[in-house]
Amino acid sequence: MKYAGAAYLLYLAWKSFREKGAVLAWNEETAVNYDALYKKGILMNLLNPKVSLFFLALLPQFVDQAAGHVPAQMLVLGAVFILQAIILFSVISFFAEKLRSLLVKSPSISRKMNCIQGSLLGLIAAHIAFSEK
C-alpha cells in the first residue's frame, strides 16, 4: 500500500511537470453560479462532523459555570467563532480573486508553481517509499 501511494504521488508530480500554464476552472466568459457555490459550501460545513466535534471539544473549556447560564455562554462563544470565520473567509476570498487575476495574466508564475508542486510531490513520494515505518 505504501508503494502504491508513493507511485500515485509520483504520477501526480509527473502531471504537474507536464502542465504548460495556468489551468483555471473557468474564464471570464464562463458564468459562475455564486448562489449554488455558497449553498454547497454551507451544506458541506453543516454536514462535516469535525465542526461539531470542534465545538464540543473546545468551547466548554471557556465556559465558566460559576457565571451561570451555560447555554447562553456557549451561544455567545459560537457567535464569536462564526463572526471571526466570516471575516477571515471574506478576506481570503478577496485575496484569492486577486491571486487568480494575477495567474491569468502571467502563465509563467503558474508554470513555476507547477514545478514547485511537482517537486514537493516527488519529495513526499520518495520519503514515503524509503522511510522505515
Backbone bond lengths (Angstrom), bond angles and torsions (degrees), N, CA, C in turn:
res aa  C-N    CA-C-N  psi(-1)  N-CA   C-N-CA  omega(-1)  CA-C   N-CA-C  phi
1 M - - - 1.448 - - 1.530 109.99 -
2 K 1.315 115.73 -39.66 1.456 121.23 -179.52 1.530 110.54 -59.98
3 Y 1.328 116.07 -44.73 1.463 119.96 -177.93 1.526 111.93 -72.05
4 A 1.324 116.74 -31.22 1.464 120.03 175.81 1.523 110.19 -65.49
5 G 1.329 116.59 -41.68 1.463 120.63 176.94 1.513 111.63 -63.89
6 A 1.338 116.67 -42.50 1.463 120.57 178.53 1.525 110.38 -63.96
7 A 1.342 116.88 -39.76 1.465 120.37 178.86 1.524 111.16 -64.72
8 Y 1.317 116.28 -39.72 1.468 119.71 178.20 1.529 110.61 -64.30
9 L 1.327 117.14 -41.92 1.461 120.00 177.66 1.523 111.12 -63.51
10 L 1.322 116.76 -37.56 1.470 119.80 176.39 1.533 110.52 -64.90
11 Y 1.316 116.52 -38.77 1.467 120.36 176.15 1.528 110.53 -61.25
12 L 1.340 116.89 -45.12 1.467 120.50 177.80 1.527 111.04 -62.67
13 A 1.331 117.52 -38.59 1.463 121.42 177.61 1.519 109.75 -63.20
14 W 1.317 117.03 -43.81 1.467 121.43 179.69 1.530 109.97 -60.92
15 K 1.348 116.39 -42.85 1.473 120.15 177.98 1.522 110.93 -63.34
16 S 1.330 117.62 -37.43 1.462 120.59 179.17 1.521 111.24 -64.30
17 F 1.329 116.85 -41.35 1.459 120.45 179.91 1.535 111.61 -67.89
18 R 1.319 117.45 -28.54 1.463 121.14 -178.06 1.510 113.14 -80.56
19 E 1.325 119.36 -18.66 1.457 121.95 -179.60 1.523 109.41 -61.31
20 K 1.318 115.86 135.19 1.463 120.41 -176.28 1.527 112.81 -85.56
21 G 1.292 116.87 -36.28 1.467 119.67 -176.14 1.504 110.36 -163.93
22 A 1.311 114.64 -154.29 1.460 120.01 -177.80 1.518 110.49 -68.42
23 V 1.296 115.95 124.11 1.457 121.73 174.23 1.518 105.83 -114.69
24 L 1.321 115.03 98.50 1.459 119.63 -177.19 1.522 109.24 -105.76
25 A 1.306 116.19 149.84 1.464 121.65 -174.14 1.523 111.97 -64.53
26 W 1.307 118.45 -28.54 1.448 120.95 179.96 1.516 109.08 -149.87
27 N 1.317 114.50 162.08 1.459 119.43 175.71 1.516 108.72 -116.94
28 E 1.303 116.90 -173.34 1.467 120.49 -173.70 1.535 112.23 -66.01
29 E 1.337 118.39 -28.31 1.452 121.06 -177.34 1.523 112.30 -80.41
30 T 1.321 117.84 -20.64 1.457 121.33 -176.66 1.523 109.97 -78.98
31 A 1.316 115.62 130.27 1.465 120.40 179.32 1.525 109.51 -76.63
32 V 1.312 116.30 137.07 1.455 122.19 179.15 1.525 107.94 -115.88
33 N 1.317 116.60 127.79 1.448 121.84 178.74 1.530 108.20 -90.49
34 Y 1.332 116.22 92.50 1.461 121.16 -176.27 1.524 111.88 -67.53
35 D 1.330 117.35 -31.82 1.467 119.88 178.08 1.526 110.78 -62.91
36 A 1.328 116.46 -44.26 1.464 120.23 179.96 1.527 110.43 -65.77
37 L 1.336 117.15 -40.19 1.464 120.04 178.10 1.529 110.88 -63.89
38 Y 1.330 116.93 -41.24 1.459 121.35 179.46 1.531 110.67 -63.68
39 K 1.330 116.53 -46.75 1.464 120.44 179.76 1.521 111.19 -63.02
40 K 1.322 117.03 -39.11 1.467 120.84 178.40 1.533 110.17 -63.91
41 G 1.329 117.25 -41.63 1.461 121.12 178.67 1.522 112.31 -64.25
42 I 1.324 116.50 -43.52 1.468 120.76 178.32 1.528 109.98 -62.54
43 L 1.328 117.01 -46.27 1.458 121.08 -179.23 1.531 111.07 -61.86
44 M 1.326 116.78 -42.20 1.461 120.18 179.48 1.522 110.95 -62.81
45 N 1.322 117.92 -39.85 1.456 120.64 179.52 1.519 112.15 -71.03
46 L 1.324 117.33 -37.29 1.461 119.73 179.62 1.524 111.77 -68.74
47 L 1.318 117.10 -33.39 1.458 120.58 -179.12 1.522 113.30 -88.14
48 N 1.312 117.75 -2.80 1.461 122.24 -178.67 1.536 109.26 -81.17
49 P 1.326 118.56 114.15 1.469 119.60 -177.98 1.529 113.07 -68.82
50 K 1.326 117.88 -19.47 1.467 119.66 180.00 1.518 111.61 -64.73
51 V 1.321 117.40 -32.59 1.465 120.61 179.25 1.525 109.76 -64.89
52 S 1.327 116.59 -46.72 1.474 120.25 178.89 1.526 110.96 -62.27
53 L 1.326 116.29 -44.13 1.462 119.69 179.06 1.529 111.28 -63.13
54 F 1.325 115.99 -37.50 1.468 120.12 177.50 1.529 110.37 -60.13
55 F 1.338 115.87 -48.93 1.459 119.04 -179.33 1.523 111.96 -64.76
56 L 1.322 117.12 -40.19 1.462 120.55 -179.71 1.528 112.29 -68.16
57 A 1.330 117.32 -30.45 1.462 120.30 -178.38 1.518 112.66 -88.20
58 L 1.313 117.87 -34.92 1.460 120.19 -171.40 1.529 114.01 -94.24
59 L 1.311 116.78 -49.31 1.470 119.24 -172.40 1.526 114.69 -61.30
60 P 1.340 120.72 -39.77 1.471 118.61 -179.60 1.529 113.94 -59.64
61 Q 1.315 117.97 -22.46 1.466 120.53 178.96 1.525 111.51 -67.12
62 F 1.328 117.55 -20.80 1.461 121.29 -176.57 1.527 112.74 -105.19
63 V 1.311 116.20 4.49 1.466 120.63 179.33 1.527 108.87 -90.81
64 D 1.332 115.15 131.35 1.461 121.48 178.37 1.534 107.78 -103.19
65 Q 1.330 115.87 107.58 1.465 119.56 -177.85 1.519 111.56 -65.57
66 A 1.327 117.08 -27.20 1.462 120.29 179.40 1.527 111.27 -68.79
67 A 1.340 116.93 -25.77 1.465 120.40 179.54 1.521 111.70 -75.41
68 G 1.336 116.52 -15.47 1.459 120.84 176.71 1.517 113.41 85.66
69 H 1.306 115.59 169.31 1.457 127.26 178.74 1.533 112.72 40.83
70 V 1.315 113.99 71.67 1.465 122.46 -177.71 1.534 112.46 -59.65
71 P 1.349 120.18 -42.77 1.470 118.59 179.77 1.535 113.01 -59.14
72 A 1.326 117.11 -37.45 1.464 119.73 178.92 1.525 110.67 -66.18
73 Q 1.323 116.81 -39.72 1.463 119.76 177.54 1.527 110.72 -62.99
74 M 1.342 116.61 -41.39 1.467 120.27 178.41 1.522 110.96 -63.69
75 L 1.336 116.93 -40.59 1.464 120.35 177.95 1.526 111.62 -63.30
76 V 1.328 116.99 -42.04 1.469 120.37 178.82 1.526 110.29 -64.18
77 L 1.328 116.71 -45.13 1.464 119.61 178.95 1.529 111.27 -63.49
78 G 1.315 117.27 -40.54 1.465 120.63 176.47 1.519 111.85 -63.51
79 A 1.343 116.76 -40.73 1.465 120.83 178.99 1.528 110.93 -64.90
80 V 1.321 117.05 -40.07 1.472 120.48 177.21 1.526 110.20 -63.03
81 F 1.328 116.30 -41.98 1.465 119.94 178.06 1.529 110.83 -61.98
82 I 1.328 116.94 -45.43 1.465 120.68 -179.50 1.528 110.55 -63.18
83 L 1.319 117.51 -42.03 1.468 121.12 179.31 1.520 111.40 -61.56
84 Q 1.326 116.89 -46.63 1.468 118.32 -179.92 1.521 111.17 -67.17
85 A 1.344 117.68 -33.18 1.466 120.49 178.33 1.528 110.56 -66.88
86 I 1.315 117.30 -41.36 1.469 120.75 178.27 1.521 110.50 -62.18
87 I 1.323 116.69 -44.50 1.471 119.89 179.71 1.522 110.43 -64.55
88 L 1.307 117.22 -48.13 1.463 121.14 -178.02 1.528 111.36 -63.08
89 F 1.322 117.76 -46.56 1.461 120.11 -179.26 1.527 111.65 -67.25
90 S 1.323 117.99 -32.04 1.468 120.43 176.06 1.526 110.90 -65.21
91 V 1.314 116.59 -43.27 1.472 120.74 178.07 1.532 110.10 -64.00
92 I 1.329 117.15 -43.61 1.467 120.65 178.91 1.526 110.00 -62.28
93 S 1.326 118.30 -42.53 1.463 121.48 179.03 1.516 111.59 -62.03
94 F 1.318 116.56 -42.16 1.466 120.91 179.28 1.524 110.73 -60.35
95 F 1.331 116.65 -48.54 1.457 119.57 -178.13 1.530 112.44 -73.37
96 A 1.330 117.79 -27.38 1.465 120.04 176.23 1.522 110.40 -65.24
97 E 1.330 117.34 -38.89 1.466 120.37 177.06 1.529 110.62 -65.98
98 K 1.321 117.09 -39.01 1.473 119.84 177.35 1.529 110.24 -64.45
99 L 1.322 117.20 -41.13 1.465 121.45 178.67 1.523 110.40 -65.35
100 R 1.319 117.45 -40.83 1.455 121.43 177.60 1.525 110.42 -59.95
101 S 1.326 117.13 -44.44 1.467 120.80 178.49 1.521 110.97 -60.49
102 L 1.319 116.59 -40.53 1.462 120.77 178.59 1.525 111.09 -64.18
103 L 1.328 117.02 -41.65 1.462 120.56 -179.41 1.525 111.91 -68.49
104 V 1.330 117.02 -34.66 1.461 119.97 178.23 1.526 110.06 -65.58
105 K 1.334 117.17 -37.60 1.467 121.36 -178.21 1.518 112.70 -77.87
106 S 1.330 118.51 -24.17 1.457 121.31 -174.65 1.526 111.52 -132.67
107 P 1.334 116.77 90.54 1.463 119.48 178.83 1.528 113.24 -65.49
108 S 1.338 117.84 -21.12 1.469 119.29 179.54 1.527 110.88 -64.97
109 I 1.321 117.26 -34.90 1.469 120.21 176.62 1.522 109.48 -64.23
110 S 1.327 115.96 -41.94 1.465 119.78 179.00 1.525 111.15 -63.81
111 R 1.333 117.59 -38.99 1.467 120.22 177.89 1.523 110.87 -63.74
112 K 1.331 116.71 -41.12 1.470 120.35 178.23 1.532 110.63 -64.08
113 M 1.334 116.18 -40.53 1.464 119.63 177.77 1.524 110.69 -63.96
114 N 1.335 117.31 -37.82 1.466 120.54 177.16 1.527 110.95 -63.18
115 C 1.337 117.13 -39.56 1.466 120.46 177.98 1.527 111.05 -65.54
116 I 1.315 116.59 -42.18 1.465 120.31 178.01 1.525 110.07 -64.12
117 Q 1.338 116.15 -43.97 1.465 120.44 178.97 1.518 110.72 -61.31
118 G 1.319 117.08 -45.98 1.460 120.76 179.65 1.520 111.72 -62.41
119 S 1.322 117.00 -40.31 1.463 120.50 178.83 1.521 111.26 -64.53
120 L 1.321 116.58 -44.44 1.466 120.18 179.83 1.531 111.25 -64.25
121 L 1.334 116.43 -42.39 1.465 118.97 178.40 1.526 110.88 -63.72
122 G 1.335 116.98 -39.09 1.462 120.31 177.43 1.516 112.20 -64.85
123 L 1.340 116.82 -41.23 1.469 120.29 177.89 1.529 111.77 -64.19
124 I 1.320 115.78 -42.03 1.469 119.52 178.53 1.521 110.27 -64.22
125 A 1.344 116.47 -41.18 1.467 119.94 178.39 1.518 111.04 -62.30
126 A 1.342 117.14 -42.18 1.467 120.56 179.05 1.522 110.45 -64.75
127 H 1.322 116.53 -40.37 1.458 120.05 179.46 1.539 110.74 -63.55
128 I 1.325 115.59 -42.50 1.469 119.25 179.20 1.534 110.45 -65.10
129 A 1.317 116.01 -44.28 1.471 119.75 -175.38 1.514 112.64 -68.85
130 F 1.325 117.48 -34.20 1.471 119.77 -173.53 1.519 114.51 -107.37
131 S 1.333 117.23 5.04 1.464 119.20 178.10 1.525 109.15 -78.45
132 E 1.301 116.06 153.34 1.464 122.31 -176.59 1.521 113.18 -75.10
133 K 1.297 117.73 -30.51 1.466 120.29 -175.58 1.490 111.60 -79.08
